[in-house]
């Protein structure tokens, strides 16, 4: 498993009027989306930031470069064994909105047997890794915890203005992890 994939909405308080339809999410808030793949130790393997808040996770995935190499036939070489069967190819834990691709392992929506309930419970629990990572990012950097309060219509588009800042946050977040501890990086 590479990690869990999910998206986080960052509320945008002063979204320019002309962009409010595009950046308005289903809750009526204006937001920017961060897509991330994070592993159990909150290591961020992939981050894609700046998609309009009106998009859902599947639409973000369509714009994201996360699977560009996989679509070109170059996936990470991973081998693992389950019940004496050897598998190759990386997989990601995802929620129900993602497509039915072999690379996504999703929960069982209505588990009937004990085995299905057990699988669903484990999958849903492990998939929380990326949500925990989002929580750690928000706790560590107040700038992404609250609503973004910048931009007027004369300013550069939000995406190009803030991507370097968000890249710096993720770089610092990942570079502080020592690779051995199982708690969140400080």
N, C-alpha and C positions, 0 to 999 in steps of 0.2 A: 504494500500500500504506500503510495506517495503521500497522501494526506486527505484531508477533507476540503471540499470546495464549497464556497458560499459567497454571498454578497452582503455588504453592509451599506446602509443609506446614511449619509452625513447631511444633516439638515442645513439648508442654505437660507438664512434669514433675509438677506437683502438681495435676493435674486431679481435681476432686472425684469421689468414688466414684460418686455418682448420675449423673454425666455421662459416665463412662468408655465406656459402650457407644456413645453418640452421637459422641464425639470420638475414638474409637479408629480408626486407619487400618488398611490391609491388612497392615502390618508389625507390628501389635500396639502401636504407639506411639500416644499420645494427641497430637492436634495440632489446630491452627487453620489454616485455609487462606487464603492471599492469592491472589486472581486479579488479573492485571495484563496490560495491553497496553503493550508498549514498542517503540520504534522502534530503528533501527540505532545511533543515538547515545545510547541508554539513556534517552531521554526517556519518562517514564511518562505515557501518554495516559489511562489508566484504571486504577483500583485499587479492588478490592472485598475487604474483609477481614472475617473473623470466622465464616466458615462452618465447621461441624463437620468434623473430620478424616475421618469415615467416608464423606464424599461424594467422588465422583470429579469430574473436570473438567467433565463434561457436566452433572452435577447442580448444580454451582456456577453454571454458565452459566444454568441455569434460574432461579436465585434472584437473579442479578446484574442490575443495571440497564444493563449495557453496550449491549444492543441494544434497549432500550425504545423509543427514538426511531425506530430502523430499523423496528421492528414497527408503529409508527404511520405509517409511510410517509415519514419524514424522515431520510434517510441523508445522510452527508457528500457533497457534490458534488465528485467527483473524476473527471477525464477523463485517460485515458492511451492510448497507442497501442502495439500489439504486432503485428509483421508486417503493417504497413499497415492494421490494423483498429483503429478507435477504440472504446474501451470507456468506460463511465461507471459509477460506483459504487465505493465503497471495498471493499478486501478485506484480510483478515487471514491471516497464516501460522499454521497450527495443526497439531497432531499428529493421529494417526489416530483418537483417541477422539471428536473433535468431530463433530457432525452433518454431513450432506451438504447444507450450505447454500451458495448461490452466493457468499456473502461470505467463506467459508473456502477457502483454497488449501492442500491437504494434499499430502503426498508420494505417490508411486506405490509401493505396498507391495512389489511384485515386478517391478521394471523389467526389461524384456526387451531392448529396443533400446538403442543408444548414446544416442539422443535422450532416452529415458525415464530412463536412468541419469544423464545429465547434469542433467536437470530435478530428479530426486530428490536428487542431491547438492547442487545449489544451494538448493533449498527447505529441506532439512534444515540446511544451513549457515546460511542467513539466519534460520531460525526460532530459532537459538540466541541471538539478540539479547535476548529476554526472559529466558532463563536466565542470560545474562551480567549483565543488570540485577539479577536476584536475587542473584547472587554479589557484585556491587558493593555492594548494600544491606547484605548480611551482613558484608562486609569493613569497611564504613564505620561501621555501628552494631552494636556487640557485643550489644546487647539482643535483636536478632533472629537473631544467629548461633547462640546457645546455646538451650537449652530454657527456656521461660518457667517461672519458679519461684514464681508467686504464686497466690493465691486459696485461700480455704477456703470452706466452704458458706455462711457468713454474709456473704461479700463479694458485691458486685454481680456480675452475669454478666460474664464475660470480655469479650465483644464490646463492650458499652457502656463498660466501664472503659478499654479499650486503644485503641479507635478514634481518640480524639483524639491519642494519642501517635503512633500509626502515621501519621495524617494529617499531623502536624507533621514526622515523618521524611521523608515523601514530598514535602511542601512545600519543606523545606530542600534535599532532594536535587534537586528540579527547579529551584528558584530559583537554585542555584549554577551551573547550566549556562549558558554564555554564548552558545550557539547557533552557534558557529563551530568549536570544537575537536571532533576525532573521538575523543578519549580520554575516559575516564571522569571525571566531575566530582569535584573535591576539596572 
